[in-house]
Amino acid sequence: MIRLLILILLGFVVYSMISGLRRPIVKKPPRNRSRDGEPMVEDPQCGTYLPVSDAVTATINNKQLHFCSKKCLKEYRKTH
């Protein structure tokens, strides 16, 4: 009985290893981002750095600013 359980466990381990080897090692980059990455921008309200494609962009006083969230944008507008 124990030999059967060990054999089943060994079979599962071998199956997991083989299926792991069949998966692609290199992951595809997200559609809207390049392989080289993208520029990072700093949120002027909280100081968080984030990719420009994830930022909430607003033009304030003829200057384009990038925020990490709508909440930070609202807070910035209240204080400036």
Secondary structure, 3 states (H helix, E strand, C coil): CHHHHHHHHHHHHHHHHHHHHHCCCCCCCCCCCCCCCCCEEECCCCCCEEEHHHCEEEEECCEEEEECCHHHHHHHHHHC
